[in-house]
C-alpha cells in the first residue's frame, strides 16, 4: 500500500545516537567500531629472526529506523538503551634459552579465542491516549559482549638439530538472542511490522612460516581474529486505517 496515493503523510526523523543512550528519538544510528588493534614485533636472535604479527578487529554496530504511516497526530515515544562491552587482550612472550651452538628447537604455541554474545529486545505498544491521540511506544534494549583473547608464546632451546613444533589452538563462541513483543490496544486498526537483520560472527586465522637462508633462519607468525555484531532494526507502524 502506497500511503502517498491516499493523500497521507509518512513521517521519518533521523538522529545519530552514541553508545549507552536513553533517548526519545525516531532514528538511532549507533556505531562502536574498534578497527584492528595490531601488534607487530621483530626479534632477532643469533642465526634466527622472528617476525610476529597479531591483528584483531572488533565491530559492534546497531542501526534503527522507525517509520510512522498516517495523517493524524501521533505521539511517538522511543526509548533506546545500548550496552556495549568490548574487550581485546593480546599477549606475546618470546623466550630464548640457547647457548649459541648446535641446532635450535623452536616451539610456537598460540591461542585464539573470540567470543560474542548479543541480546536484543524490542517491545512495541500502540494505544489511544486520554485525549484521543494515538500513542506509539517503542523500547529497544541491546546488550553486546565481545571479547578477543590472542596469546602467542615462542620458545627457542638448544638441540642437536634445527626443528620447529607449532600448535595453534582456536576456539570461537557466539550467541544471538532476539525477542520482539508487539501489543495493539484499544481495538485500534493498526499494523506493526518489525524487520531485524542481525549478523553475529567470529573469524580466526593463524599462519606459521619458517624460511631457511644461507646465514639466518626466519620464523614468521601471524594471528588474525575478528568478532562482529551488526544489527539493523526497522520498525514500520501503519496507522492509515484508524479513523480519527
ROSE-4610 file (N, C-alpha, C; in Angstrom, 1 decimal, always signed):
// ROSE-4610
residu = [X/X/X/X/X/X/X/X/X/X/X/X/X/X/X/X/X/X/X/X/X/X/X/X/X/X/X/X/X/X/X/X/X/X/X/X/X/X/X/X/X/X/X/X/X/X/X/X/X/X/X/X/X/X/X/X/X/X/X/X/X/X/X/X/X/X/X/X/X/X/X/X/X/X/X/X/X/X/X/X/X/X/X/X/X/X/X/X/X/X/X/X/X/X/X/X/X/X/X/X/X/X/X/X/X/X/X/X/X/X/X/X/X/X/X/X/X/X/X/X/X/X/X/X/X/X/X/X/X/X/X/X/X/X/X/X/X/X/X/X/X/X/X/X/X/X/X/X/X/X/X/X/X/X/X/X/X/X/X/X/X/X/X/X/X/X/X/X/X/X/X/X/X/X/X/X/X/X/X/X/X/X/X/X/X/X/X/X/X/X/X/X/X/X/X/X/X/X/X/X/X/X/X/X/X/X/X/X/X/X/X/X/X/X/X/X/X/X/X/X/X/X/X/X/X/X/X/X/X/X/X/X/X/X/X/X/X/X/X/X/X/X/X/X/X/X/X/X/X/X/X/X/X/X/X/X/X/X/X/X/X/X/X/X/X/X/X/X/X/X/X/X/X/X/X/X/X/X/X/X/X/X/X/X/X/X/X/X/X/X/X/X/X/X/X/X/X/X/X/X/X/X/X/X/X/X/X/X/X/X/X/X/X/X/X/X/X/X/X/X/X/X/X/X/X/X/X/X/X/X/X/X/X/X/X/X/X/X/X/X/X/X/X/X/X/X/X/X/X/X/X/X/X/X/X/X/X/X/X/X/X/X/X/X/X/X/X/X/X/X/X/X/X/X/X/X/X/X/X/X/X/X/X/X/X/X/X/X/X/X/X/X/X/X/X/X/X/X/X/X/X/X/X/X/X/X/X/X/X/X/X/X/X/X/X/X/X/X/X/X/X/X/X/X/X/X/X/X/X/X/X/X/X/X/X/X/X/X/X/X/X/X/X/X/X/X/X/X/X/X/X/X/X/X/X/X/X/X/X/X/X/X/X/X/X/X/X/X/X/X/X/X/X/X/X/X/X/X/X/X/X/X/X/X/X/X/X/X/X/X/X/X/X/X/X/X/X/X/X/X/X/X/X/X/X/X/X/X/X/X/X/X/X/X/X/X/X/X/X/X/X/X/X/X/X/X/X/X/X/X/X/X/X/X/X/X/X/X/X/X/X/X/X/X/X/X/X/X/X/X/X/X/X/X/X/X/X/X/X/X/X/X/X/X/X/X/X/X/X/X/X/X/X/X/X/X/X/X/X/X/X/X/X/X/X/X/X/X/X/X/X/X/X/X/X/X/X/X/X/X/X/X/X/X/X/X/X/X/X/X/X/X/X/X/X/X/X/X/X/X/X/X/X/X/X/X/X/X/X/X/X/X/X/X/X/X/X/X/X/X/X/X/X/X/X/X/X/X/X/X/X/X/X/X/X/X/X/X/X/X/X/X/X/X/X/X/X/X/X/X/X/X/X/X/X/X/X/X/X/X/X/X/X/X/X/X/X/X/X/X/X/X/X/X/X/X/X/X/X/X/X/X/X/X/X/X/X/X/X/X/X/X/X/X/X/X/X/X/X/X/X/X/X/X/X/X/X/X/X/X/X/X]
num = [1/1/1/2/2/2/3/3/3/4/4/4/5/5/5/6/6/6/7/7/7/8/8/8/9/9/9/10/10/10/11/11/11/12/12/12/13/13/13/14/14/14/15/15/15/16/16/16/17/17/17/18/18/18/19/19/19/20/20/20/21/21/21/22/22/22/23/23/23/24/24/24/25/25/25/26/26/26/27/27/27/28/28/28/29/29/29/30/30/30/31/31/31/32/32/32/33/33/33/34/34/34/35/35/35/36/36/36/37/37/37/38/38/38/39/39/39/40/40/40/41/41/41/42/42/42/43/43/43/44/44/44/45/45/45/46/46/46/47/47/47/48/48/48/49/49/49/50/50/50/51/51/51/52/52/52/53/53/53/54/54/54/55/55/55/56/56/56/57/57/57/58/58/58/59/59/59/60/60/60/61/61/61/62/62/62/63/63/63/64/64/64/65/65/65/66/66/66/67/67/67/68/68/68/69/69/69/70/70/70/71/71/71/72/72/72/73/73/73/74/74/74/75/75/75/76/76/76/77/77/77/78/78/78/79/79/79/80/80/80/81/81/81/82/82/82/83/83/83/84/84/84/85/85/85/86/86/86/87/87/87/88/88/88/89/89/89/90/90/90/91/91/91/92/92/92/93/93/93/94/94/94/95/95/95/96/96/96/97/97/97/98/98/98/99/99/99/100/100/100/101/101/101/102/102/102/103/103/103/104/104/104/105/105/105/106/106/106/107/107/107/108/108/108/109/109/109/110/110/110/111/111/111/112/112/112/113/113/113/114/114/114/115/115/115/116/116/116/117/117/117/118/118/118/119/119/119/120/120/120/121/121/121/122/122/122/123/123/123/124/124/124/125/125/125/126/126/126/127/127/127/128/128/128/129/129/129/130/130/130/131/131/131/132/132/132/133/133/133/134/134/134/135/135/135/136/136/136/137/137/137/138/138/138/139/139/139/140/140/140/141/141/141/142/142/142/143/143/143/144/144/144/145/145/145/146/146/146/147/147/147/148/148/148/149/149/149/150/150/150/151/151/151/152/152/152/153/153/153/154/154/154/155/155/155/156/156/156/157/157/157/158/158/158/159/159/159/160/160/160/161/161/161/162/162/162/163/163/163/164/164/164/165/165/165/166/166/166/167/167/167/168/168/168/169/169/169/170/170/170/171/171/171/172/172/172/173/173/173/174/174/174/175/175/175/176/176/176/177/177/177/178/178/178/179/179/179/180/180/180/181/181/181/182/182/182/183/183/183/184/184/184/185/185/185/186/186/186/187/187/187/188/188/188/189/189/189/190/190/190/191/191/191/192/192/192/193/193/193/194/194/194/195/195/195/196/196/196/197/197/197/198/198/198/199/199/199/200/200/200/201/201/201/202/202/202/203/203/203/204/204/204/205/205/205/206/206/206/207/207/207/208/208/208/209/209/209/210/210/210/211/211/211/212/212/212/213/213/213/214/214/214/215/215/215/216/216/216/217/217/217/218/218/218/219/219/219/220/220/220/221/221/221/222/222/222/223/223/223/224/224/224/225/225/225/226/226/226/227/227/227/228/228/228/229/229/229/230/230/230/231/231/231/232/232/232/233/233/233/234/234/234/235/235/235/236/236/236/237/237/237/238/238/238/239/239/239/240/240/240/241/241/241/242/242/242/243/243/243/244/244/244]
x = [+0.8/+0.0/+0.9/+0.6/+1.4/+0.6/+1.0/+0.2/+0.1/+1.0/+1.0/-0.2/-0.7/-1.8/-3.1/-3.1/-4.3/-4.2/-3.2/-3.0/-2.6/-1.9/-1.4/+0.1/+0.6/+2.0/+2.7/+3.9/+4.8/+5.8/+6.0/+7.0/+8.2/+9.3/+10.6/+11.6/+12.1/+13.0/+14.3/+15.5/+16.8/+17.5/+18.2/+19.1/+20.2/+21.4/+22.5/+22.5/+22.8/+22.8/+24.1/+24.8/+26.1/+25.8/+26.9/+26.8/+26.2/+25.5/+24.9/+24.0/+22.8/+21.9/+20.5/+19.8/+18.4/+17.8/+17.2/+16.7/+15.4/+14.6/+13.4/+13.7/+13.8/+14.1/+13.3/+13.4/+12.8/+13.8/+15.1/+16.1/+17.4/+17.9/+19.1/+20.1/+21.3/+22.5/+23.6/+23.9/+25.0/+26.1/+27.3/+28.4/+29.5/+30.0/+31.1/+32.1/+32.9/+33.9/+35.3/+35.9/+37.3/+38.1/+38.5/+39.0/+40.5/+40.8/+42.1/+43.1/+43.2/+44.3/+45.4/+46.5/+47.5/+48.8/+49.4/+50.7/+51.7/+52.9/+53.9/+55.2/+56.0/+57.3/+58.3/+59.5/+60.6/+61.7/+62.0/+63.0/+64.1/+65.3/+66.4/+67.4/+67.4/+68.4/+69.6/+70.5/+71.6/+71.2/+71.4/+71.1/+69.5/+68.7/+67.3/+66.6/+65.7/+64.9/+63.5/+62.8/+61.4/+60.5/+59.6/+58.6/+57.2/+56.7/+55.4/+54.4/+53.2/+52.1/+50.8/+50.1/+48.7/+47.8/+46.7/+45.8/+44.4/+43.8/+42.5/+41.5/+40.3/+39.3/+37.9/+37.4/+36.1/+35.1/+34.0/+32.9/+31.6/+31.1/+29.9/+29.0/+27.9/+27.1/+25.6/+24.8/+23.3/+22.7/+21.8/+21.1/+19.6/+18.9/+17.4/+16.7/+15.7/+14.8/+13.4/+12.7/+11.3/+10.5/+9.4/+8.6/+7.1/+6.5/+5.1/+4.3/+3.3/+2.5/+1.1/+0.6/-0.7/-0.7/-2.0/-2.1/-2.5/-2.9/-3.4/-2.2/-2.4/-1.3/-1.0/+0.3/+0.8/+1.9/+1.7/+2.7/+3.7/+4.9/+5.9/+6.9/+7.0/+7.9/+8.9/+10.1/+11.2/+12.2/+12.4/+13.4/+14.4/+15.6/+16.7/+17.8/+18.2/+19.3/+20.3/+21.5/+22.5/+23.7/+24.0/+25.1/+26.1/+27.3/+28.3/+29.5/+30.0/+31.2/+32.1/+33.1/+34.1/+35.5/+36.1/+37.4/+38.4/+39.6/+40.6/+41.9/+42.4/+43.5/+44.5/+45.7/+46.8/+48.0/+48.6/+49.8/+50.8/+52.1/+53.2/+54.3/+54.9/+56.0/+57.1/+58.3/+59.4/+60.5/+60.9/+61.9/+63.0/+64.3/+65.5/+66.4/+66.5/+67.4/+68.5/+69.0/+70.0/+71.4/+72.4/+73.8/+74.6/+73.9/+74.6/+75.4/+75.2/+75.9/+74.9/+75.2/+74.3/+73.1/+72.0/+70.8/+69.8/+68.7/+67.7/+66.3/+65.7/+64.4/+63.4/+62.5/+61.6/+60.2/+59.6/+58.2/+57.3/+56.3/+55.3/+54.0/+53.4/+52.1/+51.2/+50.1/+49.2/+47.8/+47.1/+45.7/+44.9/+43.8/+42.9/+41.5/+40.9/+39.6/+38.7/+38.0/+37.0/+35.6/+35.0/+33.6/+32.7/+31.5/+30.5/+29.1/+28.5/+27.2/+26.3/+25.2/+24.3/+22.9/+22.3/+20.9/+20.2/+19.0/+18.2/+16.8/+16.2/+14.7/+14.0/+12.9/+12.2/+10.7/+10.2/+8.8/+8.1/+6.9/+6.2/+4.7/+4.2/+2.8/+2.1/+0.9/+0.1/-1.2/-1.5/-2.7/-3.3/-4.4/-5.0/-4.9/-4.4/-4.2/-5.5/-5.5/-6.7/-7.4/-6.6/-7.1/-7.4/-7.3/-7.7/-6.5/-5.3/-4.1/-3.6/-3.2/-2.5/-1.1/-0.8/+0.5/+1.2/+2.4/+3.2/+4.5/+4.6/+5.8/+6.7/+7.9/+8.9/+10.1/+10.4/+11.5/+12.5/+13.7/+14.8/+15.9/+16.2/+17.3/+18.2/+19.5/+20.5/+21.7/+22.2/+23.4/+24.4/+25.5/+26.6/+27.8/+28.3/+29.6/+30.5/+31.6/+32.6/+34.0/+34.6/+35.9/+36.8/+38.0/+39.0/+40.3/+40.7/+42.0/+42.9/+44.1/+45.1/+46.4/+46.9/+48.1/+49.1/+50.3/+51.4/+52.6/+53.1/+54.4/+55.3/+56.6/+57.6/+58.8/+59.2/+60.4/+61.4/+62.7/+63.8/+64.8/+65.1/+66.1/+67.1/+68.2/+69.3/+68.8/+69.3/+69.0/+70.1/+70.1/+71.2/+71.0/+69.7/+69.4/+68.3/+68.1/+67.0/+65.7/+64.7/+63.4/+62.4/+61.1/+60.0/+58.8/+58.1/+56.9/+55.9/+54.8/+53.8/+52.5/+51.8/+50.4/+49.6/+48.5/+47.6/+46.2/+45.8/+44.6/+43.5/+42.4/+41.4/+40.1/+39.5/+38.2/+37.3/+36.1/+35.2/+33.9/+33.2/+31.9/+31.0/+29.8/+28.9/+27.5/+26.7/+25.3/+24.5/+23.3/+22.5/+21.1/+20.5/+19.2/+18.4/+17.3/+16.4/+15.0/+14.3/+12.9/+12.2/+11.0/+10.1/+8.7/+8.2/+6.8/+6.1/+4.9/+4.1/+2.7/+2.2/+0.8/+0.1/-1.1/-2.0/-3.3/-3.5/-4.6/-5.7/-6.8/-8.0/-8.7/-8.5/-9.1/-8.8/-7.5/-7.1/-6.8/-7.1/-6.8/-5.5/-4.4/-3.1/-2.3/-1.3/-0.4/+1.0/+1.7/+3.1/+4.0/+5.1/+6.0/+7.4/+8.0/+9.4/+10.3/+11.3/+12.3/+13.6/+14.2/+15.5/+16.5/+17.6/+18.7/+19.9/+20.3/+21.4/+22.5/+23.7/+24.9/+25.8/+26.0/+26.9/+27.9/+29.2/+30.2/+31.5/+32.3/+33.7/+34.6/+35.8/+36.8/+38.1/+38.8/+40.2/+41.0/+42.3/+43.3/+44.6/+45.4/+46.8/+47.8/+48.9/+49.9/+51.3/+52.0/+53.4/+54.2/+55.3/+56.2/+57.6/+58.4/+59.8/+60.6/+61.6/+62.4/+63.8/+64.6/+66.0/+66.8/+67.6/+68.5/+69.9/+70.9/+72.3/+72.8/+72.5/+73.2/+72.2/+70.9/+69.9/+68.6/+67.9/+66.6/+65.5/+64.5/+63.4/+62.1/+61.6/+60.3/+59.3/+58.2/+57.1/+55.8/+55.2/+53.9/+52.9/+51.7/+50.7/+49.4/+48.7/+47.5/+46.4/+45.3/+44.2/+42.9/+42.2/+41.0/+40.0/+38.7/+37.7/+36.4/+35.7/+34.4/+33.5/+32.3/+31.3/+29.9/+29.3/+27.9/+27.4/+26.5/+25.9/+24.4/+23.6/+22.2/+21.5/+20.5/+19.6/+18.2/+17.6/+16.2/+15.3/+14.3/+13.4/+12.0/+11.4/+10.0/+9.1/+8.0/+7.0/+5.7/+5.1/+3.8/+2.8/+1.8/+0.8/-0.5/-0.8/-2.0/-3.0/-2.8/-3.6/-5.1/-5.4/-6.7/-7.5/-6.8/-7.5/-8.3/-9.5/-10.3/-10.2/-9.8/-9.6/-10.8]
y = [-1.2/+0.0/+1.2/+2.1/+3.4/+4.5/+5.0/+6.0/+7.3/+7.6/+8.8/+8.9/+7.7/+7.8/+8.2/+8.1/+8.4/+9.8/+10.6/+11.9/+11.9/+10.8/+10.7/+11.1/+11.3/+11.7/+10.5/+10.3/+9.4/+10.3/+10.0/+10.7/+9.9/+10.5/+9.8/+10.8/+10.6/+11.6/+10.8/+11.5/+10.9/+11.5/+10.7/+11.3/+10.2/+10.7/+9.8/+9.6/+8.4/+8.1/+7.4/+7.9/+7.3/+6.1/+5.5/+4.3/+4.7/+3.7/+3.9/+5.1/+5.0/+6.1/+5.8/+6.7/+6.6/+7.8/+7.8/+9.0/+8.7/+9.8/+9.7/+10.2/+9.4/+9.8/+8.9/+9.2/+8.3/+7.6/+7.9/+7.2/+7.1/+5.9/+5.6/+5.1/+5.6/+5.1/+5.0/+3.8/+3.6/+2.8/+3.4/+2.6/+2.6/+1.5/+1.3/+0.4/+0.9/+0.0/+0.2/-0.9/-0.9/-1.6/-0.8/-1.4/-1.7/-3.0/-3.5/-3.0/-3.7/-3.4/-4.4/-3.8/-4.6/-4.6/-5.7/-5.8/-6.4/-5.8/-6.3/-6.3/-7.4/-7.4/-8.2/-7.7/-8.4/-8.7/-9.9/-10.3/-11.1/-10.6/-11.3/-11.9/-13.2/-13.9/-14.3/-15.0/-15.5/-16.5/-16.2/-17.0/-17.3/-16.5/-16.6/-15.3/-15.0/-13.8/-14.2/-13.6/-13.9/-12.7/-12.9/-11.8/-12.2/-11.4/-11.7/-10.6/-11.1/-10.1/-10.6/-9.7/-10.0/-8.9/-9.3/-8.4/-8.7/-7.9/-8.2/-7.1/-7.4/-6.4/-6.7/-5.6/-5.7/-4.7/-5.2/-4.3/-4.5/-3.5/-3.5/-2.4/-2.7/-1.7/-2.0/-1.0/-1.1/+0.1/-0.2/+0.9/+0.6/+1.7/+1.5/+2.6/+2.1/+3.1/+2.8/+3.9/+3.9/+4.7/+4.2/+4.8/+4.8/+5.9/+6.0/+6.4/+5.6/+5.9/+6.4/+7.5/+8.0/+9.5/+10.1/+11.5/+12.2/+11.5/+12.1/+12.3/+13.1/+13.4/+12.1/+11.9/+10.7/+11.1/+10.5/+10.7/+9.5/+9.6/+8.5/+8.7/+7.6/+7.6/+6.4/+6.8/+5.8/+5.8/+4.7/+4.5/+3.5/+3.9/+3.0/+3.0/+1.7/+1.5/+0.6/+1.0/+0.2/+0.0/-1.2/-1.5/-2.4/-1.8/-2.5/-2.6/-3.9/-4.2/-5.0/-4.3/-4.9/-4.9/-6.1/-6.2/-7.0/-6.4/-7.0/-7.3/-8.5/-8.9/-9.6/-9.0/-9.6/-9.8/-10.9/-11.2/-12.0/-11.5/-12.2/-12.4/-13.6/-14.0/-14.8/-14.2/-14.9/-15.2/-16.5/-17.0/-17.7/-17.2/-17.8/-18.4/-19.7/-20.4/-21.1/-20.6/-21.2/-20.7/-21.6/-21.2/-20.7/-20.7/-20.2/-21.2/-22.5/-23.6/-24.7/-25.5/-26.6/-26.1/-26.9/-26.6/-25.8/-25.5/-24.8/-25.5/-25.7/-26.3/-25.2/-24.9/-23.8/-24.3/-23.8/-24.2/-23.0/-23.1/-22.0/-22.5/-21.7/-22.1/-20.9/-21.0/-19.8/-20.2/-19.3/-19.4/-18.3/-18.6/-17.5/-17.8/-16.8/-17.1/-15.8/-15.7/-14.6/-15.1/-14.3/-14.7/-13.5/-13.8/-12.8/-13.2/-12.3/-12.5/-11.3/-11.6/-10.5/-10.7/-9.7/-9.8/-8.6/-8.8/-7.6/-7.9/-6.9/-7.0/-5.7/-6.0/-4.9/-5.1/-4.0/-4.0/-2.8/-3.1/-2.0/-2.1/-0.9/-0.8/+0.4/+0.1/+1.1/+1.3/+2.5/+2.7/+4.1/+4.4/+5.7/+6.4/+7.6/+8.3/+8.9/+9.5/+10.1/+11.2/+11.9/+13.0/+12.5/+11.2/+10.6/+10.5/+11.0/+10.9/+9.5/+9.0/+7.7/+7.8/+6.8/+6.8/+5.5/+5.7/+4.6/+4.6/+3.5/+3.4/+2.3/+2.6/+1.6/+1.6/+0.4/+0.2/-0.8/-0.3/-1.2/-1.3/-2.5/-2.7/-3.7/-3.3/-4.2/-4.3/-5.5/-5.8/-6.6/-6.1/-6.7/-6.9/-8.2/-8.5/-9.2/-8.5/-9.1/-9.1/-10.3/-10.4/-11.2/-10.7/-11.4/-11.6/-12.8/-13.1/-13.7/-13.2/-13.7/-13.8/-15.0/-15.3/-16.0/-15.6/-16.2/-16.4/-17.6/-18.0/-18.6/-18.1/-18.7/-19.0/-20.3/-20.8/-21.3/-20.9/-21.4/-22.0/-23.3/-24.1/-24.7/-25.1/-25.8/-27.2/-27.7/-29.1/-29.6/-30.9/-31.4/-30.9/-30.7/-30.2/-29.2/-28.4/-27.4/-28.2/-27.7/-28.2/-27.2/-27.4/-26.5/-27.3/-26.9/-27.5/-26.4/-26.4/-25.3/-25.8/-25.1/-25.5/-24.2/-24.2/-23.0/-23.5/-23.1/-23.5/-22.4/-22.8/-21.8/-22.2/-21.3/-21.6/-20.4/-20.5/-19.4/-19.7/-18.7/-18.8/-17.6/-17.9/-16.8/-17.2/-16.2/-16.4/-15.2/-15.5/-14.4/-14.6/-13.7/-13.8/-12.6/-12.8/-11.7/-12.0/-11.0/-11.1/-9.9/-10.1/-9.0/-9.2/-8.1/-8.2/-7.0/-7.2/-6.1/-6.2/-5.1/-5.1/-3.9/-4.2/-3.1/-3.1/-2.0/-1.9/-1.0/-1.0/-0.2/-0.5/-1.7/-2.1/-1.3/-0.8/+0.1/-0.7/-0.2/-0.9/-0.4/-0.9/-0.6/-1.8/-1.6/-2.7/-2.3/-3.3/-3.1/-4.1/-3.7/-4.6/-4.3/-5.4/-5.3/-6.2/-5.6/-6.4/-6.2/-7.4/-7.4/-8.2/-7.6/-8.3/-8.3/-9.4/-9.5/-10.4/-9.8/-10.6/-10.7/-11.9/-12.2/-13.2/-12.9/-13.7/-13.6/-14.7/-14.6/-15.3/-14.8/-15.3/-15.4/-16.6/-16.7/-17.3/-16.9/-17.5/-17.4/-18.4/-18.4/-19.0/-18.4/-18.9/-18.9/-20.0/-20.1/-20.5/-19.7/-19.9/-19.9/-20.9/-21.0/-21.0/-20.1/-19.9/-20.0/-20.9/-21.1/-20.3/-19.4/-18.7/-19.2/-18.6/-19.1/-18.8/-17.6/-17.3/-17.0/-17.2/-16.9/-17.7/-18.0/-18.7/-17.6/-17.5/-16.6/-17.3/-17.0/-17.5/-16.4/-16.7/-15.7/-16.3/-15.6/-16.0/-14.8/-15.2/-14.2/-14.7/-14.0/-14.3/-13.2/-13.7/-12.8/-13.2/-12.3/-12.5/-11.4/-11.7/-10.7/-11.2/-10.2/-10.5/-9.4/-9.7/-8.7/-8.9/-7.8/-7.7/-6.6/-6.9/-5.8/-6.0/-5.2/-5.3/-4.1/-4.5/-3.5/-3.7/-2.8/-2.9/-1.9/-2.3/-1.5/-1.7/-0.6/-0.7/+0.2/-0.4/+0.3/+0.2/+1.3/+1.4/+2.1/+1.3/+1.8/+2.1/+3.4/+3.9/+4.5/+4.2/+4.8/+4.4/+3.2/+2.7/+3.2/+3.9/+4.4/+5.7/+5.7/+6.9/+7.8/+9.0/+10.0/+10.2]
z = [+0.0/+0.0/+0.0/-0.9/-1.0/-0.4/+0.8/+1.5/+0.8/-0.1/-0.8/-1.8/-2.2/-3.2/-2.5/-1.1/-0.4/+0.3/-0.1/+0.4/+1.9/+2.3/+3.7/+3.7/+4.9/+5.1/+5.8/+5.4/+6.1/+6.9/+8.2/+9.0/+9.3/+9.1/+9.4/+9.9/+11.1/+11.7/+11.9/+11.5/+11.6/+12.7/+13.5/+14.6/+14.9/+15.1/+15.5/+17.0/+17.4/+18.8/+19.1/+20.2/+20.6/+21.5/+22.0/+22.8/+24.2/+24.8/+26.1/+26.2/+25.6/+25.4/+25.9/+26.5/+26.8/+26.2/+25.1/+24.4/+23.7/+23.5/+22.7/+21.3/+20.4/+19.0/+18.1/+16.8/+15.8/+15.0/+15.2/+14.4/+15.3/+15.3/+16.1/+15.2/+15.2/+14.5/+15.4/+15.9/+16.9/+16.3/+16.2/+15.7/+16.8/+17.1/+18.1/+17.4/+16.6/+15.9/+16.5/+16.8/+17.2/+16.1/+15.1/+13.9/+14.1/+14.2/+14.1/+15.1/+16.2/+17.1/+16.7/+16.2/+15.5/+16.3/+16.5/+17.2/+16.3/+16.2/+15.4/+16.2/+16.1/+16.9/+16.0/+16.0/+15.3/+16.4/+16.5/+17.5/+16.7/+16.9/+16.1/+17.1/+17.2/+18.0/+17.1/+17.7/+16.9/+15.9/+14.6/+13.5/+13.3/+14.0/+14.0/+14.0/+13.1/+13.1/+13.2/+14.2/+14.5/+14.2/+13.3/+12.9/+13.4/+14.4/+15.0/+14.6/+14.3/+14.0/+14.5/+15.3/+15.7/+15.3/+14.6/+14.1/+14.5/+15.4/+15.9/+15.6/+15.3/+14.9/+15.6/+16.2/+16.8/+16.1/+15.7/+15.1/+15.9/+16.4/+17.2/+16.8/+16.1/+15.4/+15.4/+15.7/+15.6/+14.9/+14.0/+13.2/+13.4/+13.7/+13.9/+13.1/+12.4/+11.6/+12.1/+12.3/+12.7/+11.7/+11.1/+10.1/+10.6/+10.7/+11.1/+9.9/+9.5/+8.4/+8.9/+8.4/+8.8/+8.7/+8.7/+8.5/+9.8/+10.9/+12.1/+13.1/+14.1/+15.1/+15.8/+16.0/+16.7/+17.7/+18.9/+20.0/+19.9/+19.5/+19.4/+20.5/+21.3/+22.4/+22.2/+21.9/+21.6/+22.7/+23.4/+24.5/+24.0/+23.8/+23.3/+24.4/+24.8/+25.6/+25.0/+24.8/+24.2/+25.2/+25.5/+26.4/+25.7/+25.4/+24.7/+25.5/+25.7/+26.5/+25.6/+25.1/+24.1/+24.7/+24.7/+25.3/+24.4/+24.3/+23.5/+24.3/+24.3/+25.2/+24.3/+24.0/+23.2/+24.1/+24.0/+24.8/+24.0/+24.0/+23.3/+24.3/+24.2/+25.0/+24.2/+24.2/+23.4/+24.4/+24.5/+25.4/+24.6/+24.9/+24.2/+25.3/+25.3/+26.2/+25.5/+24.4/+23.6/+24.1/+23.8/+24.2/+23.0/+21.8/+20.6/+19.9/+20.2/+19.4/+19.1/+18.1/+17.7/+17.0/+17.1/+16.5/+17.4/+16.9/+17.6/+17.5/+18.7/+18.7/+19.0/+18.0/+18.1/+18.4/+19.5/+19.8/+19.8/+19.0/+18.8/+19.4/+20.3/+20.9/+20.9/+20.2/+20.1/+20.5/+21.1/+21.5/+20.9/+20.2/+19.7/+20.1/+20.9/+21.4/+21.3/+20.2/+20.1/+20.6/+21.4/+21.9/+21.7/+21.3/+21.0/+21.7/+22.4/+23.0/+22.7/+22.0/+21.6/+22.0/+22.7/+23.1/+22.7/+22.0/+21.5/+21.8/+22.6/+22.9/+22.3/+21.6/+21.0/+21.5/+22.2/+22.7/+22.1/+21.5/+20.8/+21.3/+21.7/+22.1/+21.4/+20.8/+20.2/+20.9/+21.4/+22.2/+21.9/+22.4/+22.3/+23.7/+23.7/+24.9/+25.4/+26.6/+27.2/+26.3/+25.6/+24.7/+23.3/+23.1/+21.8/+20.9/+21.2/+20.4/+20.4/+19.2/+19.1/+19.7/+20.6/+21.3/+20.8/+20.3/+19.9/+20.8/+21.6/+22.5/+21.9/+21.8/+21.2/+22.2/+22.8/+23.6/+23.0/+22.8/+22.2/+23.2/+23.6/+24.5/+23.9/+23.8/+23.2/+24.2/+24.4/+25.2/+24.3/+24.2/+23.4/+24.2/+24.2/+24.9/+23.8/+23.6/+22.6/+23.3/+23.3/+23.9/+22.9/+22.7/+21.9/+22.7/+22.9/+23.5/+22.5/+22.4/+21.4/+22.2/+22.4/+23.2/+22.3/+22.3/+21.5/+22.3/+22.4/+23.1/+22.1/+22.1/+21.3/+22.2/+22.2/+23.0/+22.1/+22.3/+21.5/+22.4/+22.2/+23.0/+22.2/+22.9/+22.2/+21.8/+20.7/+20.3/+19.4/+19.1/+18.2/+16.8/+16.4/+15.0/+15.1/+14.0/+13.9/+13.8/+14.5/+14.4/+14.9/+14.5/+14.8/+15.2/+16.2/+16.6/+16.9/+16.0/+16.1/+16.4/+17.3/+17.7/+17.8/+17.1/+17.1/+17.6/+18.8/+19.3/+19.1/+18.4/+18.0/+18.6/+19.3/+20.0/+19.8/+19.2/+19.0/+19.6/+20.1/+20.7/+20.3/+19.9/+19.6/+20.1/+20.5/+21.0/+20.6/+20.0/+19.4/+19.9/+20.7/+21.2/+20.9/+20.2/+19.8/+20.2/+20.8/+21.3/+20.9/+20.2/+19.8/+20.3/+20.9/+21.5/+21.0/+20.4/+19.9/+20.5/+21.0/+21.6/+21.0/+20.5/+19.9/+20.8/+21.5/+22.4/+21.9/+22.7/+22.5/+21.1/+20.6/+19.4/+18.2/+18.2/+17.1/+15.9/+14.7/+13.5/+13.0/+13.7/+13.4/+12.9/+12.2/+11.7/+12.0/+12.6/+13.0/+12.4/+11.7/+11.1/+11.7/+12.2/+12.7/+11.9/+11.3/+10.5/+11.1/+11.5/+12.2/+11.4/+11.0/+10.3/+11.3/+11.8/+12.8/+12.3/+12.3/+12.0/+13.2/+13.6/+14.8/+14.3/+14.2/+13.6/+14.2/+14.1/+14.6/+13.5/+13.4/+12.4/+13.1/+12.8/+13.3/+12.2/+12.1/+11.2/+11.8/+11.6/+12.1/+11.1/+10.9/+10.0/+10.6/+10.5/+10.9/+9.7/+9.5/+8.3/+8.8/+8.3/+8.6/+7.3/+7.2/+6.0/+6.3/+5.7/+5.9/+4.8/+5.2/+4.3/+4.6/+3.8/+4.0/+5.4/+5.9/+7.2/+8.3/+8.0/+9.1/+8.8/+9.8/+9.8/+10.2/+9.3/+9.6/+10.0/+11.1/+11.6/+11.6/+10.9/+10.8/+11.4/+12.3/+12.9/+12.7/+12.2/+12.0/+12.6/+13.5/+14.0/+13.7/+13.2/+12.8/+13.5/+14.2/+14.8/+14.5/+14.3/+14.1/+14.8/+15.4/+16.1/+15.7/+15.3/+14.7/+15.3/+15.6/+15.9/+15.1/+14.1/+13.2/+13.1/+13.8/+13.8/+13.1/+12.3/+11.7/+12.1/+12.8/+13.2/+12.5/+11.8/+11.0/+11.6/+12.1/+12.6/+11.8/+11.3/+10.5/+11.2/+11.6/+12.2/+11.3/+10.8/+9.8/+10.6/+10.6/+11.3/+10.3/+9.0/+8.0/+8.0/+8.6/+8.7/+9.9/+10.8/+12.0/+11.7/+12.1/+11.9/+13.1/+12.9/+14.0/+14.8]
